[in-house]
Amino acid sequence: MMATTTEAERTTPVWTKADAKASRKANNKLHRKEHAWAAAFMAAPVIGWVAFLLFPMGFSIYASMTNWNGIGNMTFIGLDNYTRLLQDPYFWKALWNTVFYMIGIPIGLAISLALALALSRNIRGRTFFRTVYYIPVISSLAAIAILWQWAYNGDFGLVNQALALVGIQGPNWLMDPLWAKPALIIMAVWKGLGYSTLLYLAAVQAVPRSLYEAASLDGATSWKRFTKITWPMVRPVTFFLVVTNIIAGSMIFTEINIMTPTGGPSWSTASLVWYVWNQAFRNLNMGYATAMALVLGILVLIVTIIQFRINRANDFSID
């Protein structure tokens, strides 16, 4: 009998070894092209990480072990800069001043949360107040420092004039070792109030109203509702603000350099970053300044890790 060819067999192409080889070659070429593009996209962040993080970090570690003015040759001196740092009274004074400035963090957060709770209510003019509180955040720090320097003037400053209205004789703020740091803390709290208030306001408004209604039905007081509902629910924002404020507070420089360019009376306002800048660009002790900067970075890293562990231990969620 003669075999018959079906319609499917007539339309199905016949693959030969040459066709299979050509197909594999085309696929390999396509894969190589895809891999090349993938490698190109992956190379950009890797190159950036090496160029802007790994290399500067390695260079900083080496520079901290040298006697270098930032321009000439680098002379390797080992750990001498770190030994000098431990024996430098100005370093410890600047470190203490930097830690003291952190007092403004809980003060600013408490005021911000109180303002957020007030602005979350349906009060007249709340949009105006939200705008007013945020204006210092977007203003130039240098301009604000100059403004507060004038306000703190002991003879004609606005702060002392306001105190005189209630019968209080204000001090010469920036020239008094006792009041210079509190003056800078007040300015820093005022400057960052709008940002913290904005984040707290968003967190407060995100709390489910049903939680407050249930608490009210159970007879909970306003303080109980705050401590058992509001505060735990805004804790992630508090954690974020604490960490970022500690990092920002450890790098305080501009306001000090403008308002007290000599480090304040009796070195009372000099921060660690200001001292690093002073050693690096005024005294040209770049190696010693780098060593101090690395120590500051390590301290901030340790504090941040502790904050993360505390936040993990106090984690809060609602099912």
N, C-alpha and C positions, 0 to 999 in steps of 0.2 A: 504494500500500500504506500502511496506517496504522502509524505508528511506535509501537513498544512501549517502555514505561518499565521499566527494570530495577529490582531491589530496592535496589541500591546508590545509584542516582540518586534514588530516593524517600527514602532515609534521609539523604543528604548535604545539609547545610544550604546554602542559597544566600546568599552574601555579597554584600551591596550596598555601594556607596560609603559610605553612612552607617554601616554596621556596621564597615567598615575604619577609618573616622575615629574612631569610638568606641573601637575596640581600641587604636589608636595613642595616644589620649588617656589611656586607662587605663594603658597601659605607661609613658607619659611621667610620669604621676602617681606610679606605683610607683617608677620610677627616681629621680625627684626626692626621694621619701621615703627611699630607700636612700642617696642621696648626702648627704642632710641628716644621717642617722644616722652615716654614715662620717665626715663633717666634724666632727660632735660628738665622736666617739671620737678623732679625730686632733687635735682642738683641745686636749684635756686635757694631753698631754705637751708640746705646743708652748707653751701658756700657762705650764706649769710651767718649761720651759726658759728662757723669756723672763723670767719673774718671779723665778726662784731662781738663775739662772746669768748670763744675758746682762745684765740690768739691774744686779745687784750688781757684776759685773765692770766694767761701764762706770762705775758710780758710784765704785767703788774707785779706778779709774785717775784719775778727776777729783779725788777726795778727796786722793789722794797728791800732787797739785799745788796744794794749798791750805794755808792756815794756819787750822786748825779745831780747836776744843776738843771737838767732838762734840755740842754743844748749840746754840751761837750761830751767827752768820753765817759762811759760808765765804769766805775771802779768797784769790783766785787768786794764786799766787806762782811759777807755772811749775815749773822743775826745781830750785828751791832746796832742797827736801827731799832730793832725790837727791844734790845737791852736799854738803849737810850730812852725809848718810849716809856718803859716801866719806871724809869727814874726821873721822868720829866714832870714837875709839879703843874706846869701849865696844861699838859695833856689831861691829867686827872681833874683839874679844875674845869676844863672845857667839857670833859665827859660828865661831870656832875651837873654842870649847867644844862647840858643836853637832856639828861634824865629829869632834871627839875622842870623843864619845859613841858614834859609829858603830863604834868598836873592839869594842864588845860584840856586834855582829852576827855576825862570823865565829866569835867565841868561843861564842856561844849556839848557832849552827848546828852547830858541831862537836860540842858536848856533846849536843845534841838527836839528832843522827844516831847517835852512840855509844849513847845510851839506847834509841833505836828498834831498833837492831840487837840489843841485849841483850834488850829486851822482846819481840822477835819470836821468840825461842827458847822452847822449852817448859820454862820454869823455874817453880818453885813460887812462888806469891804474885804472879805477874805482873799479875793483875787488880787487886790491891791497890795495887801500885806505879803502875799506869797512873792510878788514881784519885787517888793522893797527888800525883803530878806535875801533875795538871790542876787541882787545887784553887786554886793561886794565880791561875790564868787567870780564874776566875769570881769571885774575891774583889774587894772594893772597892779601887781603887788608893789612895784616900785612907787607908783603914784600914791597908793594907800599908805606906804611906809612914810613918805614925805608928809602926807596929811596928818598922820598920827604923831609924827615928830613935832609938828607945829602945835597940835592939840595938847601934847604933853609938856610944852614949854613952861618952865616954872614961873615966868613973869607975866606972860600974856596968853598962855595956853587956854583953850576952851574948857579943858577938863577942870583946871583949877578955878576958872571963873564960875563954872557950874557948882563946884563945891563951896565957893565963897557965898553963893546965894543961900545956902543952908547953914552958914556959919562955920564951915570947915576950911582950915588953911591947908591946901594941898602941898605935897612935897615937890621938889624939883625932880620929877620922875626919872628921867634918863640919866641924871647926874648923881643919883643917890644909889649906892650899892644895895640898899635894902629894897628899893622899889623898882629898880631897873628891870629885873626879870619879871615880876608881876605885871609891869606895864606891857611888856612884849607878849605875855600870855593873854592878857585882855584883848590886845589887838588881834592875835592869832585866832582866839575864840570867835570874835566878831567877824573875822574874815571868812571862816569856814562854816559859820552857822547856817547859811542858806543851803549849802550842799547837803549837810547832814539832815536838816529839816525836810528837804525835798525827798530824800530816801526814806526817812521815817514816815512821812506823810503817805507815800505810796504803800508802805508796809501796813500801816494802820488801816488804810482804806481797803486793803485786801483781806483783812480779817473777816470771816463769815459772820454776818449779822445774827445768824441763828445761834451762835455760841453765846452772845450777849443776851439774847432773848431767853435762852434756857437758863442762864445764870440768874437773870432777874426773876424768873419764875421760882427758882430755888431760894430766893431771898438773899442773894449775894449783894454785898455793898459795892460801892464804886471802887474802893481800894481792892477788894477781893477780885473784882472783874479785871482790874489792871494787872495785879500780880499773878493771877491764875490764867488769864487769857491774853491780854495785850502784850505783856512783857515776854512770855514764851514765844508768841507768834512773831515778834519783831527781833528775836534773838539772832537770826541769821544776818540781818542788816547791822545789828550791833557788832557782831563778830567782824563783818567786812569793814566797818568804819574804824574799829579798834586797830585792826591790822594795818590798814592804809594810813591811818593817822600816826601810828607809831613809826612807820617807814618815812612818812613826810616830816614828822617832827624830828627825826634823827638827822634830816638833811636841811634843817632850818639855817638859812644863810642870808638871803637878800635883805630882810628887815633888819637884821643885826648889822650888816655892812653899811646900810644907809642911815639907820637911826643912831647906832653907836659904833662908828667906824674904827675906833681904837679898842674894841672889845669891852667897852663900858668902863665905869669907874672901878678900879681894883679888879679888873678882869671879870666883872660880875655878869656880863652878858655873852661872853665868847662861847660859841658852840663848837663842837668838835669839827664840823665841816668848815666853819669859819677859820679855825686854827689850821686845818689842812690847807685851805686856800692861802692863808697867810704864809705858811711855811713854803708852799710850792711856788707861788708867784711873786711874793715880796722878798723872801729870804733865799729863794732859788734852791731850797733843800728838797728837790723832787723825790729823791729816794726815801727820805724820812717821812714826807707827806704821804707817799704811797703806802708805807707801812701802817701809818695811822688809819688811812682809808680802808685797808684790808681788815684791820682789827674792828673798825666800826661795822663793816659789812658782816663780819662773823657774828658780832653781838646782835645785830638786827636779825640775822638768820636764826640764831638760837631763840630769841624772843618770839619770832614768828612761828617756829616749830612748837614752842610751848603753847602758844595761843591756839594752834590747830589741835593739839592734843586735848586741851581744856574744852574746846568747842565740841570735839568728838565725844568726850565723856559726858557732856551735858546736852547731847542731841535730843531734840524734841520733835514729835510729829503727831499728827491727828489722823487716825484711820478713817 
